[in-house]
Amino acid sequence: MLRIVVAIVIGLIASYVVVSVPDAPRIENKEGVLDLTQVNVTQNPIKLQGEWTFYWQELLSPEEIRIREAQNGDHDRWIRIPSSWLGAWLDGQRLSGTGYATFRLDIQLSEQDRNARLALRLPTIFHAYKLWVNGELLAEVGVVGQDKRSVTPQLATKLVFFQPKSDRVELVIQVANFHHHRGGITKNIELGGSDGLAVRTNLKIAAEMFITASLLVIGVYHLLLFGLRRKDRAPLYFGLFTLLFGIRSLLVGEHLITQLWPDFPWGLQFKIEYLILCSSGYIITKYFDCIFPNYVSRWFHLGTRIVTGAFCIVVAATPATFYTTMLPIIGVMVVLHMVYLMVGLVYAAVKRMEGALTFLLVSVFALVTVINDFLYYNEWSPIANTSPLGLLVFTIAQMILISSKFTRAASNEERIARELQDTNNKLTEMNMNLERTVQERTQALSAAHDDLRTSYEQLLHSEQGRKKLLAYITHDLRLPLSNMLGYVEAVQAVTALALSQN
């Protein structure tokens, strides 16, 4: 019951952290213009959501846009942000995910924000971009170009600072994508005071670093634990699962890997992330089978091995423009794995197997966060990057489960050691008693042997005396008997002679 309560409390706290973050005021852009004259963004950061002016297949600088507007008047093409341009309709045609475009937004500031130091928090934009603020180039991630050869993709979050000189702020962003099936600004850009956004960004980075470090340390610890005790494979699969998702948390969210290593290859970053996603279902299935044996069917083992291997081969052998289209399928595969395992957990919980109910509760929480992330990356959910938190809660619960298992094993070993020690003490005592008994019996046998030897010697002396006595008697009787025998023979001869004469 204590473990159940702990799991529920952790889940509630994590859910509160995820859903209780206060939202900024929701004000949307209309036809490329955002009116913030009634909002103090220095105190209340906002998300730049709504319609941006959109120049498809054009990379325009702020100066070129002003010249075009002076020549042609108003621009009548807009696109909603955040969203990919994939599937958007333009002049009766449906846009593909690859291409390049320019986005523009005109912001009207309030009196309080005209002289304030503001900041823009830029998410990862697929997959290279340039940002101008009031005609000044403030950020550049990757290299923007008009074809695949001239574009260098890169994923990184940015925090840029500027101080407006008037009540008008013009944002111009050039975006190019030829390496992913979805291009464009798919996540929210935030505008606010420099101090407030800096604090929020640093808190997000600190939270992700804490989660990442926790996952990595727990993963390495359990792998070392398996190295010391290879008979139990549960720490192996759990350590691999935790370590891999600790690595994945470096590649998503605030993209800590690019902050620590700015030149980390974009293609390798994406392949690692997708390979981890593809293999996660198989690894967690093997771990589940170690904790609750005989609850995963042989056919499911075979099927998940084949499917996981096929997905990993596709990710490793194909370009990102192809395997990134498989993200919904990968998400369905992972969710199906977790649902299947949770059905097994329900059976195990009904049979009151130890740890099954806790496993089930944290699995439900982790499943919700994973589903939310898949929805977010497909632009169907507003809450971003919740799976590392869900996996951390799941990992802590599993660590407690494995620790309790090892504790029970250690307690059993201590109990068996005590029993063996007691048995050994009894055997030692019996051995000492046996030695005393053998010693006493040996002494008794030695005394009996001495008595027997004495009796034998006495008997031997008696036999020798008897023989001497017989010899003396024989010697003394031999002469009289011989004389008597002579007389008898003489009488017999005389008698026989007398009888023969008659």
C-alpha positions in Angstrom: 0.0 0.0 0.0 2.9 2.4 0.7 4.4 1.9 -2.7 0.9 2.4 -4.3 0.5 5.7 -2.4 4.0 6.8 -3.4 3.3 6.1 -7.0 0.0 7.9 -7.0 1.5 11.0 -5.3 4.4 11.1 -7.8 1.9 10.8 -10.6 -0.3 13.6 -9.2 2.7 15.9 -8.6 4.0 15.3 -12.1 0.6 15.9 -13.6 0.3 19.1 -11.7 3.6 20.3 -13.0 2.6 19.5 -16.5 -0.8 21.0 -16.6 -0.6 23.8 -14.1 1.9 26.0 -15.9 0.0 29.3 -16.4 -0.8 30.1 -20.0 0.1 33.4 -21.5 -2.8 35.6 -22.7 -4.1 34.2 -25.9 -4.0 36.9 -28.6 -3.8 35.9 -32.2 -2.3 37.6 -35.2 -4.7 38.7 -37.9 -3.4 38.8 -41.5 0.2 39.3 -40.4 -0.5 41.9 -37.8 -0.5 41.5 -34.0 -2.0 44.2 -31.8 -0.4 44.3 -28.4 -1.3 47.8 -27.5 -3.4 46.6 -24.6 -0.9 44.0 -23.3 2.2 44.4 -21.3 4.4 41.7 -22.7 7.2 42.6 -20.4 5.2 41.2 -17.5 3.1 38.7 -19.4 4.9 36.9 -22.2 2.7 35.7 -25.1 2.9 33.2 -27.9 2.9 34.5 -31.4 0.0 32.4 -32.7 -2.1 33.2 -35.7 -1.7 34.4 -39.3 1.8 35.4 -40.5 2.4 36.9 -43.9 3.7 34.1 -46.1 6.0 34.2 -49.1 6.3 30.7 -50.6 9.4 29.6 -52.5 11.0 33.0 -51.8 13.8 34.0 -49.4 13.3 37.7 -48.9 15.1 40.1 -46.6 13.2 42.9 -44.7 14.4 45.4 -47.3 13.2 43.3 -50.2 9.8 42.9 -48.5 9.5 46.7 -48.1 10.4 47.3 -51.7 7.8 44.7 -52.9 5.1 46.2 -50.7 5.9 49.7 -52.1 5.5 48.3 -55.6 2.7 45.8 -55.3 0.7 47.0 -52.3 -0.7 44.6 -49.7 0.2 40.9 -49.6 -2.8 38.5 -49.5 -1.1 35.2 -48.5 -1.0 34.1 -44.9 -0.3 30.9 -43.0 -1.2 30.0 -39.4 1.7 29.5 -37.0 2.5 27.2 -35.3 2.0 24.6 -38.0 3.9 23.0 -40.9 3.4 24.3 -44.4 2.9 20.6 -45.3 -0.6 20.2 -46.6 -1.4 24.0 -46.6 -3.3 25.3 -49.6 -1.8 28.1 -51.8 -3.3 29.2 -55.1 -5.3 26.0 -55.3 -2.3 23.8 -54.7 -1.4 21.7 -51.7 2.1 22.4 -50.5 4.7 19.6 -49.9 6.8 19.4 -46.8 10.1 20.4 -48.5 10.8 23.9 -49.8 11.6 27.4 -48.5 9.6 30.4 -47.6 9.7 33.7 -45.8 7.4 34.6 -42.8 6.7 38.2 -41.7 4.8 39.5 -38.6 4.1 43.2 -37.7 3.7 43.7 -34.0 2.2 46.8 -32.4 3.5 47.4 -28.9 2.0 49.1 -25.9 3.4 52.3 -24.3 5.0 50.2 -21.5 7.0 48.0 -23.9 8.3 50.7 -26.2 11.6 51.2 -24.4 11.7 47.9 -22.5 14.3 45.2 -23.3 12.4 42.4 -24.9 13.3 38.8 -25.9 12.1 36.2 -28.4 12.3 32.5 -27.4 12.7 30.6 -30.6 11.9 26.9 -30.7 13.4 24.4 -33.1 12.3 25.4 -36.6 12.5 22.8 -39.4 15.3 22.9 -40.3 17.3 26.1 -41.0 16.3 29.7 -40.6 17.3 33.4 -40.3 15.6 35.9 -38.1 15.5 39.7 -38.5 14.0 42.0 -35.9 13.4 45.5 -37.2 15.8 44.8 -40.1 18.6 43.6 -37.8 19.8 39.9 -38.2 19.6 38.5 -34.7 19.6 34.7 -35.2 20.7 32.2 -37.7 20.5 28.4 -37.2 21.9 26.2 -40.0 22.3 27.6 -43.5 19.2 28.7 -45.5 19.2 28.0 -49.2 16.9 27.3 -52.2 17.9 23.6 -52.8 19.1 20.6 -50.8 22.7 21.2 -51.6 22.8 24.7 -50.3 20.8 24.0 -47.1 22.5 22.9 -43.9 19.9 21.7 -41.4 20.3 22.2 -37.7 18.0 21.9 -34.6 18.6 24.4 -31.7 16.5 26.6 -29.5 17.5 30.3 -29.3 16.8 33.2 -26.9 17.4 36.5 -28.7 17.3 40.0 -27.1 16.4 43.3 -28.6 15.2 46.7 -27.5 12.5 48.3 -29.8 13.0 52.0 -30.7 9.4 52.6 -31.4 6.0 51.0 -30.9 6.4 48.8 -33.9 8.4 45.5 -34.2 8.8 43.7 -37.5 9.8 40.0 -37.5 11.0 38.4 -40.7 12.0 34.7 -40.7 13.5 32.8 -43.7 12.9 29.1 -43.4 14.2 26.3 -45.6 13.6 22.5 -45.3 14.8 19.8 -47.6 15.7 17.1 -45.1 12.4 16.4 -43.2 8.9 15.6 -44.4 7.5 18.6 -42.5 8.9 22.1 -42.9 8.0 25.4 -41.3 7.5 26.9 -37.9 5.8 24.0 -36.1 6.2 25.3 -32.5 5.3 28.4 -30.6 7.6 31.5 -30.7 7.3 33.5 -27.4 7.7 37.2 -27.0 8.2 38.8 -23.5 10.5 40.7 -21.2 14.2 39.7 -21.4 14.4 38.8 -17.7 11.2 36.8 -17.6 11.9 34.7 -20.7 15.5 34.2 -19.6 14.4 32.8 -16.3 11.7 30.6 -17.8 14.2 29.3 -20.4 16.9 28.6 -17.8 14.3 26.8 -15.6 13.3 24.6 -18.5 16.9 23.8 -19.3 17.6 23.0 -15.6 14.5 20.8 -15.4 15.6 18.9 -18.6 19.2 18.6 -17.3 17.9 17.2 -14.1 15.7 14.6 -15.8 18.4 13.7 -18.3 21.1 13.3 -15.7 18.7 11.2 -13.5 17.9 8.9 -16.4 21.5 8.5 -17.4 22.8 7.8 -13.9 20.0 5.3 -13.2 20.7 3.6 -16.5 24.4 3.3 -15.9 23.8 2.1 -12.3 21.6 -0.7 -13.4 24.0 -1.8 -16.1 26.8 -2.0 -13.6 24.4 -3.9 -11.3 23.8 -6.4 -14.0 27.6 -6.7 -14.6 28.0 -7.7 -11.0 25.1 -10.2 -11.0 24.5 -11.5 -14.5 21.9 -14.1 -13.5 19.1 -11.6 -13.3 18.5 -9.8 -16.6 15.9 -7.3 -15.4 18.6 -4.7 -14.5 20.1 -5.1 -18.0 16.9 -4.3 -19.9 15.9 -1.6 -17.4 19.3 0.0 -17.6 19.3 -0.1 -21.4 15.8 1.4 -21.5 16.6 4.2 -19.0 20.0 5.0 -20.6 18.6 5.2 -24.1 15.8 7.5 -23.1 18.3 9.6 -21.1 20.2 10.0 -24.4 16.9 10.8 -26.2 16.1 13.5 -23.8 19.3 15.2 -24.9 17.9 15.3 -28.4 14.4 16.7 -27.8 12.9 19.7 -26.0 15.6 22.2 -25.4 18.0 20.1 -27.4 20.7 20.0 -24.8 23.0 18.1 -27.2 23.3 21.2 -29.5 23.9 23.5 -26.5 26.7 21.2 -25.3 28.0 20.3 -28.8 26.8 22.9 -31.4 28.3 21.0 -34.3 26.6 17.7 -33.6 25.5 16.2 -36.9 21.8 16.8 -37.6 21.3 13.5 -39.5 22.9 11.4 -36.7 20.8 13.3 -34.1 17.6 12.3 -35.9 18.6 8.7 -36.5 19.5 8.2 -32.9 16.2 9.6 -31.7 14.1 7.5 -34.1 16.2 4.3 -33.4 15.6 4.7 -29.7 11.8 5.2 -30.3 11.7 2.1 -32.5 13.6 -0.2 -30.1 11.9 1.0 -26.9 8.9 -1.3 -27.2 11.1 -4.4 -27.6 13.3 -3.5 -24.7 10.4 -2.7 -22.3 8.8 -6.1 -23.3 12.0 -8.0 -22.4 12.1 -6.1 -19.1 8.5 -6.9 -18.4 9.1 -10.6 -19.2 11.9 -10.7 -16.6 9.8 -9.1 -13.9 6.6 -11.1 -14.6 7.6 -14.3 -16.5 5.2 -16.2 -18.7 2.9 -13.2 -19.2 4.2 -12.4 -22.7 3.3 -14.9 -25.3 5.9 -16.4 -27.6 4.1 -15.0 -30.7 4.2 -11.5 -29.3 8.0 -11.9 -28.6 8.5 -13.0 -32.2 6.3 -10.3 -33.7 7.9 -7.5 -31.7 11.4 -8.7 -32.6 10.5 -8.7 -36.3 8.7 -5.4 -36.3 11.4 -3.6 -34.2 14.2 -5.0 -36.4 12.3 -3.9 -39.6 11.7 -0.4 -38.3 15.3 0.0 -37.2 16.6 -1.1 -40.6 14.4 1.3 -42.4 15.5 4.2 -40.1 19.2 3.3 -40.5 19.1 2.8 -44.3 16.7 5.6 -45.5 17.0 9.4 -45.4 15.1 11.5 -42.9 12.6 12.7 -45.5 11.3 9.1 -45.7 11.6 7.7 -42.2 10.2 10.8 -40.5 6.9 10.1 -42.3 6.7 6.9 -40.2 6.4 8.8 -36.9 2.7 8.1 -36.5 3.3 4.4 -37.2 6.1 4.2 -34.7 3.9 5.9 -32.2 1.1 3.4 -32.8 3.7 0.5 -32.4 5.0 1.9 -29.1 1.5 2.5 -27.7 0.4 -1.0 -28.7 3.4 -2.5 -26.9 2.5 -0.6 -23.7 -1.2 -1.4 -24.0 -0.4 -5.1 -24.4 1.9 -5.1 -21.4 -0.7 -3.2 -19.3 -3.2 -6.0 -20.1 -0.6 -8.4 -18.7 -0.2 -6.1 -15.7 -3.9 -6.1 -15.0 -3.8 -10.0 -14.9 -0.8 -9.9 -12.6 -2.4 -7.3 -10.4 -5.6 -9.4 -10.2 -3.4 -12.4 -9.1 -1.8 -10.0 -6.5 1.7 -10.4 -7.8 4.1 -8.1 -5.9 4.8 -4.8 -7.7 2.1 -5.4 -10.4 -0.2 -2.6 -9.3 2.5 0.0 -8.9 3.9 -1.0 -12.3 0.4 -0.6 -13.8 -0.1 2.8 -12.3 3.1 4.4 -13.4 2.8 2.7 -16.8 -0.6 4.4 -17.3 1.0 7.8 -16.4 4.0 7.2 -18.8 1.7 6.1 -21.6 -0.3 9.3 -21.3 2.9 11.4 -21.5 4.2 9.4 -24.5 0.9 9.7 -26.3 0.9 13.5 -25.6 4.4 13.8 -27.1 3.4 11.9 -30.3 0.3 14.2 -30.6 2.5 17.3 -30.0 5.1 16.3 -32.7 2.2 15.8 -35.1 0.8 19.2 -34.1 -2.3 17.8 -32.4 -1.4 18.7 -28.8 -0.4 22.1 -27.2 1.7 20.6 -24.4 5.3 19.9 -25.3 7.9 17.3 -24.3 6.1 15.5 -21.4 7.5 12.0 -22.1 10.9 12.6 -20.2 9.0 13.5 -17.1 6.7 10.5 -17.5 9.6 8.2 -18.1 11.4 9.7 -15.0 8.4 8.8 -12.9 8.2 5.4 -14.5 11.9 4.9 -14.0 11.9 5.9 -10.3 9.0 3.5 -9.7 10.8 0.7 -11.5 14.0 1.4 -9.6 12.1 1.1 -6.3 10.6 -2.2 -7.6 14.0 -3.6 -8.6 15.6 -2.4 -5.4 12.9 -4.1 -3.3 13.6 -7.2 -5.3 17.3 -7.0 -4.6 16.5 -6.2 -1.0 14.4 -9.4 -0.7 17.2 -11.4 -2.4 19.7 -9.9 0.0 17.4 -10.6 3.0 17.0 -14.2 1.9 20.7 -14.6 1.5 21.3 -13.2 5.0 18.6 -15.6 6.3 20.1 -18.5 4.5 23.6 -17.4 5.7 22.3 -17.3 9.3 20.7 -20.7 8.9 23.9 -22.1 7.4 25.9 -20.6 10.3 23.6 -22.2 12.8 23.8 -25.5 11.0 27.6 -25.2 10.9 27.7 -24.4 14.6 25.6 -27.5 15.3 27.8 -29.6 13.1 30.9 -28.2 14.8 29.4 -29.1 18.1 28.5 -32.5 16.9 32.0 -33.0 15.5 33.5 -32.0 18.9 31.2 -34.4 20.7 32.1 -37.1 18.2 35.7 -36.5 18.7 35.3 -36.9 22.5 33.2 -40.0 22.0 35.8 -41.5 19.6 38.6 -40.6 22.0 36.7 -42.3 24.9 35.9 -45.3 22.8 39.5 -45.5 21.6 40.7 -45.4 25.2 38.2 -48.1 26.2 39.3 -50.2 23.2 43.0 -49.6 24.2 42.3 -50.7 27.7 40.4 -53.8 26.5 43.2 -54.5 24.1 45.7 -54.4 27.0 43.5 -56.6 29.1 43.2 -59.0 26.2 46.9 -59.0 25.7 47.5 -59.7 29.4 45.0 -62.5 29.3 46.6 -63.9 26.2 50.0 -63.8 27.8 48.6 -65.5 30.9 47.0 -68.1 28.7 50.1 -68.6 26.8 52.1 -69.1 30.0 49.4 -71.6 31.2 49.6 -73.6 28.0 53.4 -73.8 28.2 53.1 -75.0 31.9 50.5 -77.6 30.8 52.8 -78.9 28.1 55.7 -79.2 30.6 53.5 -81.0 33.1 52.4 -83.4 30.4 56.0 -84.0 29.4 57.0 -84.7 32.9 54.0 -87.0 33.5 54.7 -88.8 30.2 58.3 -89.2 31.1 57.5 -90.5 34.5 54.9 -93.0 33.3 56.7 -94.3 30.3 59.1 -96.7 32.2 56.6 -98.4 34.4 54.2 -98.8 31.5 57.0 -100.3 29.4 57.8 -102.8 32.1 54.2 -103.7 32.6 53.8 -104.1 28.8 56.8 -106.5 28.8 55.3 -108.6 31.5 52.0 -108.8 29.7 53.6 -109.9 26.4 55.6 -112.6 28.3 52.4 -114.0 29.9 50.7 -114.0 26.5 53.6 -115.9 25.0 53.6 -118.5 27.7 50.0 -119.0 27.5 50.1 -119.4 23.8 52.9 -122.0 24.1 51.0 -124.0 26.6 47.9 -124.1 24.5 49.8 -125.3 21.5 51.3 -128.3 23.4 48.0 -129.5 24.5 
